[in-house]
Amino acid sequence: MAANGFCEEIIIAGFGGQGIMLTGKLLAQTAMKAGKEVTYMPSYGAEVRGGTANCMVVISESEIACPVVATPDSLIVLNKASLKKFAPRLKKGGLLIMNSSLIDVDPELDDSIEVVSVPADELAVELGSPRSANMVALGAYLQKRGYLTPDAAAQALPDVLASRYHKTLPVNIKALHKGGEYAGNQSHD
């Protein structure tokens, strides 16, 4: 990491079937299209669907030496098990986006960490697409961090979504924007 350069390390976590890998790929692709250096590293639990799934994404202005994220700047968690596993690793001053639809506890974190609770499942259901909760959470993250936008992610989505799922592009794009709007309306503590 360059001494003065931008570098953001993110862990995205949940259980298999929540679209965790797609979310990470989309974030990485969006950053690449914006001219950033990127690494993406997926990690699956043994069971895959229903098991734990997480991925590490590093986005930087300069070359990235290591794709492993030990202490993330930001954490996007879609279930309680992932919150418990990864929240203690968040850097001071970091950002936690958590799916309050499935996480009903307040994480015990350093006061410097910004916590954004997003009812991602409910917002996705409102859009008629329960499986788009991952896009809602990513939209909230992009809105809060501001170095990439939900619009940029929407433009990169066709690149990472298998063509057989392109019929879901409109609702996934709506979900990205819905998450961004939700996060944008959250006041700082």
C-alpha positions as CSV (number, residue, x, y, z in Angstrom):
1,M,0.0,0.0,0.0
2,A,1.3,3.4,-0.9
3,A,2.0,5.7,2.1
4,N,-0.4,8.4,0.9
5,G,-2.5,6.5,-1.7
6,F,-6.1,5.4,-1.3
7,C,-6.5,1.8,-0.1
8,E,-9.7,0.1,1.0
9,E,-9.8,-3.4,2.4
10,I,-13.3,-5.0,2.6
11,I,-14.7,-8.3,3.8
12,I,-18.1,-9.3,2.6
13,A,-19.6,-12.2,4.5
14,G,-22.8,-14.2,5.0
15,F,-24.0,-17.7,4.3
16,G,-23.9,-19.6,1.0
17,G,-26.8,-18.6,-1.3
18,Q,-26.9,-14.9,-0.3
19,G,-24.8,-13.9,-3.3
20,I,-21.7,-13.0,-1.3
21,M,-19.3,-14.0,-4.1
22,L,-21.3,-12.1,-6.7
23,T,-21.3,-9.0,-4.4
24,G,-17.5,-9.2,-4.1
25,K,-17.0,-9.7,-7.8
26,L,-19.3,-6.7,-8.6
27,L,-17.4,-4.5,-6.2
28,A,-14.0,-5.6,-7.7
29,Q,-15.3,-5.1,-11.3
30,T,-16.7,-1.7,-10.5
31,A,-13.4,-0.6,-9.0
32,M,-11.5,-2.0,-12.0
33,K,-13.7,-0.1,-14.4
34,A,-12.9,3.1,-12.3
35,G,-9.2,2.5,-12.9
36,K,-8.3,1.1,-9.5
37,E,-6.0,-1.8,-8.6
38,V,-8.1,-4.7,-7.3
39,T,-7.7,-8.1,-5.7
40,Y,-10.6,-10.4,-5.0
41,M,-10.3,-13.6,-2.9
42,P,-13.3,-15.8,-2.2
43,S,-13.6,-18.3,0.7
44,Y,-16.3,-20.9,0.9
45,G,-17.4,-23.0,3.8
46,A,-17.4,-26.8,3.3
47,E,-21.2,-26.9,2.8
48,V,-21.4,-24.0,0.3
49,R,-25.1,-23.2,0.1
50,G,-26.2,-22.6,3.7
51,G,-22.6,-22.7,4.9
52,T,-20.4,-19.7,5.6
53,A,-19.2,-17.7,2.6
54,N,-17.0,-14.6,2.6
55,C,-14.7,-12.8,0.2
56,M,-12.0,-10.3,0.6
57,V,-11.7,-7.3,-1.8
58,V,-8.8,-4.8,-1.7
59,I,-9.1,-1.7,-3.8
60,S,-6.2,0.7,-4.2
61,E,-4.6,3.5,-6.2
62,S,-1.3,1.6,-6.3
63,E,-0.2,-2.1,-6.6
64,I,-1.5,-4.4,-4.0
65,A,1.0,-6.7,-2.3
66,C,-1.3,-9.1,-0.6
67,P,-5.0,-10.1,-1.2
68,V,-5.5,-11.3,2.3
69,V,-7.5,-8.9,4.5
70,A,-6.7,-9.4,8.2
71,T,-8.2,-6.1,9.6
72,P,-10.7,-4.7,7.1
73,D,-11.5,-1.0,6.7
74,S,-15.1,-2.0,5.9
75,L,-17.2,-5.0,6.6
76,I,-20.5,-6.0,4.9
77,V,-22.2,-8.8,6.8
78,L,-25.5,-10.4,5.9
79,N,-26.0,-12.7,8.8
80,K,-25.3,-13.0,12.6
81,A,-22.6,-15.7,12.4
82,S,-20.6,-13.5,10.0
83,L,-21.0,-10.5,12.3
84,K,-19.7,-12.5,15.2
85,K,-16.8,-13.8,13.2
86,F,-15.6,-10.7,11.5
87,A,-16.7,-7.6,13.5
88,P,-13.9,-7.8,16.0
89,R,-11.4,-7.5,13.2
90,L,-12.7,-4.2,11.9
91,K,-10.1,-1.3,12.0
92,K,-10.8,1.7,14.3
93,G,-12.7,4.3,12.3
94,G,-14.0,1.5,10.0
95,L,-17.5,1.0,8.5
96,L,-19.9,-1.8,9.3
97,I,-22.8,-2.4,7.0
98,M,-25.0,-5.1,8.6
99,N,-28.3,-6.7,7.4
100,S,-30.6,-5.9,10.3
101,S,-33.2,-8.2,8.7
102,L,-31.1,-11.2,10.0
103,I,-29.0,-9.5,12.7
104,D,-31.0,-8.5,15.8
105,V,-28.0,-7.7,18.1
106,D,-26.0,-4.5,18.5
107,P,-22.4,-5.4,17.8
108,E,-19.9,-4.5,20.6
109,L,-17.4,-2.4,18.7
110,D,-15.0,0.5,19.1
111,D,-16.9,3.8,19.2
112,S,-15.0,5.0,16.2
113,I,-16.6,2.5,13.9
114,E,-19.6,3.7,11.9
115,V,-22.4,1.1,12.0
116,V,-25.1,1.2,9.3
117,S,-28.0,-1.2,9.9
118,V,-29.8,-1.8,6.7
119,P,-32.9,-4.1,6.6
120,A,-31.6,-5.6,3.3
121,D,-33.9,-8.5,3.1
122,E,-37.0,-6.4,3.7
123,L,-35.9,-3.8,1.2
124,A,-35.3,-6.6,-1.4
125,V,-38.7,-8.1,-0.7
126,E,-40.3,-4.6,-1.3
127,L,-38.7,-4.7,-4.7
128,G,-40.1,-8.1,-5.4
129,S,-36.7,-9.8,-5.3
130,P,-35.8,-11.4,-2.0
131,R,-32.5,-12.6,-3.5
132,S,-31.4,-9.0,-4.1
133,A,-30.6,-8.3,-0.4
134,N,-26.8,-8.5,-1.3
135,M,-27.3,-5.7,-3.9
136,V,-29.1,-3.6,-1.3
137,A,-26.2,-4.0,1.2
138,L,-23.6,-3.2,-1.5
139,G,-25.6,-0.1,-2.5
140,A,-25.5,1.1,1.1
141,Y,-21.8,0.5,1.3
142,L,-21.1,2.4,-1.9
143,Q,-23.2,5.3,-0.8
144,K,-21.4,5.5,2.6
145,R,-17.9,5.2,1.3
146,G,-18.4,7.4,-1.8
147,Y,-15.4,6.5,-3.8
148,L,-17.6,4.4,-6.2
149,T,-21.3,4.8,-6.8
150,P,-24.3,2.6,-7.1
151,D,-24.6,3.8,-10.7
152,A,-21.1,2.6,-11.4
153,A,-21.9,-0.8,-9.9
154,A,-25.1,-0.9,-12.0
155,Q,-23.0,-0.4,-15.1
156,A,-20.6,-3.2,-14.1
157,L,-23.3,-5.7,-13.2
158,P,-23.8,-7.2,-16.7
159,D,-20.1,-8.0,-16.6
160,V,-20.3,-10.2,-13.5
161,L,-23.8,-11.6,-13.8
162,A,-24.1,-14.8,-15.8
163,S,-26.1,-14.0,-19.0
164,R,-28.9,-16.4,-18.0
165,Y,-29.5,-14.0,-15.1
166,H,-29.5,-10.8,-17.1
167,K,-33.3,-10.8,-16.8
168,T,-32.7,-9.8,-13.1
169,L,-30.6,-6.8,-14.1
170,P,-33.4,-4.2,-13.6
171,V,-34.4,-5.4,-10.2
172,N,-30.7,-5.7,-9.0
173,I,-30.0,-2.2,-10.3
174,K,-33.0,-1.0,-8.3
175,A,-31.7,-2.8,-5.3
176,L,-28.3,-1.1,-5.5
177,H,-30.0,2.3,-5.7
178,K,-32.5,1.4,-2.9
179,G,-29.6,0.5,-0.6
180,G,-27.8,3.7,-1.5
181,E,-30.9,5.7,-0.8
182,Y,-31.4,4.0,2.5
183,A,-27.9,4.6,3.7
184,G,-28.0,8.2,2.4
185,N,-31.0,8.8,4.6
186,Q,-29.3,7.4,7.8
187,S,-28.0,10.1,10.1
188,H,-24.6,9.9,11.7
189,D,-24.6,9.0,15.4
